[in-house]
Amino acid sequence: MFNDIIKFGREMMMQGLNNSHSGNVSCRRANTIYITRHGARLGDLSFQDFVAVNLKDDKRDKDASIEIKVHRAIYLANPQVAAIVHAHPPAAIALSLNFEKIIPVDMEGSYYLPEIPVLTECKEVISSECVAENLPKLLSKYKVVVVKGHGSFAVGKNFEEAYLYTSVLESASKIIILNKTAKLGG
């Protein structure tokens, strides 16, 4: 499990889905959430970068990522979710500032993610109660959601699946931007 997280954390950094210290990942096993610690560098994770917290209470959350309340809310509302990837993909964030949903125009993007909603109703977006309340409902219907101006949350049965949706989101977002730019030049 941790080896997969380390592998995909490195992949996320290499793809430019996060800056040096941004983003976080977690997985659930029974009533325990394993989440990256606050300030962990996803591109260079080690076993010391993981914190075990309780699914149902926040008593041991001290060293966990500040997004733990959002992860916990997603797991509690969606028992089928086993892994969460929270990234800050630049192209997807740029689109989230202008659109309420992202509709991929490329074949692979639309195959995996026909529509990506943007959570727009929250003024506070980092570790906020508003995101913790609204995001789980969207993730019960969609594989990935972008929080306006902040980043994406993807869910899956494992890290590879959640990473796939994050990667496809950013690729599809880049293609949308490149396509709009190409149309301006033609």
N, C-alpha and C positions, 0 to 999 in steps of 0.2 A: 504494500500500500504506500508506504513512505517513499520507496524507490520510484514509484510512478509519479508521485507529487513532485519529487525532485527533478525527474526527467521532463515533465511537462512545464514546470516552472521555468526551467532553462529554455525550453522551446518558446515559451511565451515571451521571454526577454529577447531572444534572438529574432523573433518575428516583429518586435517593436510594439507588442501589445501592452507593455507597461514601461514606466520609467524605472530608474534604479531601485527605488524603495516602494513602489506603489503596487496595488493589487493584493489579493489574498486568496487563499484556497482552503477548502475544508472538506471533510468527509464525515459521514455518520456511521457508527457501528453501535447498534442497540441504543442505549441511552447516553452515549458519549459522542461528542463532536471533537474531532481532531482538526485544529485550525492553525494556520501560521501565526506566529507571534507578531505583536505590533512592531513595525519597523523592519520586518524580515525582507531580505532581497530575494525575490522569487527566482532570479537568474543564478543564484548561488546558495541554494538552501542546503542545510545539513539537518541531521536528526534533532539537534538542539533548537531548531526553529519551529518546532511543533508544540502546541499546548493542548492538553486534554481538558475539556470543559463539559459540564453536565447539560444534557439536552433540555432539561426542564427548569433549571434555576441558574442564576448568574453569580453564585458565590465564588467560583474559581475563575472568573473572567479576567482578572487583573492583568495578566501578561498577554492575553489574546489580542488579535487584531481588533481595532476599534469597530470594525463591521460585524462583530460577533452577534449583536442583537438582530441584525438583518439575516445572517445565516441561520440563526436559531429559529426565527419566525418562518423562514422558508421551509426548514425541515419539519417543524411542527404542523404546518399547513399542508405539506406534501410528503406523506410518508414514503412514497415511491422513490423520492430523491435520495441518492447515496453520496453525491459529490456536487460541490459548487465551485465555480471559478468566477472570481470577480477581477476584471481587468479594466484598463483605461485605454482602450484602442482609439488612437487619435482620429481616424477618419469617421468612425462611428459616432464619436463624441461631437465632431464637427456637424454631422448630419442631424444629431439630436437637438442641436441649437436652433434648427430651422424646420424640423418636421416632427409630426406626432407619431409617425411610423416610418420605418425604412422598408421599402419594397425592392428586393434585389432585381436587377435587370439581366444578370448573367444566369446561365443555365445551372451551374453548380449551386450558386447562392439560392436561387429560387427552388431548387430541388430539396435542399436541406432546410431552408428557412424562407418559406413563401412570404412571410410578413414578420417584421420585428417591431413590436410596440416600443414606444418611448414613454417612460413614466414622466409626465410633465407637471403634475399637480403639487409637487413638493418644493417648497422654498429652500429648506435645509435638506441637503442630500447626503452628506457624509455622516454615517452612523446615526441616521435620524429615525425618530418614531414614525414619521410619515412614510418613509421608504419601507420600514419594517411592517407597517400596516397594509400598504398597497401592493408591494412587489410580489408577495406570495400568491395572491389571486391571479396575477398575470402569468406567473411561472407555472401555474396549474394548467394553463392553456398553451403556453409558448415555451420553446426550449431556451430562449435567450431574450432578455429585455435590456434596453439601454435606459439608464437613469439620466435625464437631461443634464448635459454639461458635466457629468461626473464619470460614468463608465458603465460597463455591462456586467450583468449577472447571468451566468449560464448554469444549467442544471443537467445532471445525467445520472446514469446508473453506475458510472465510474468516471475517473478523471479524463480518460481519453475522449469519452463522449462529450463532456462539458468543455474540454479544450477544443474539440472539433467545432462545436457551435460558435465558440469565441473566435476561432480562426476564420471560419466561413463568414461570420458577421463582418470582420474587419476587411477581408478580401472583397466581399460584395459592396461594402461601403466605399472602398477605394475605386472600384469599377464604376460605381454611380458617379463619383466625383470626376474621374477621368472621362467618362462618357459625356458629362455636362461640359467639361472643358473642351473636349474634341468638337462638340457641336458649336461652341462659340467660335472656334477657329475655322469652321467650314462654312 
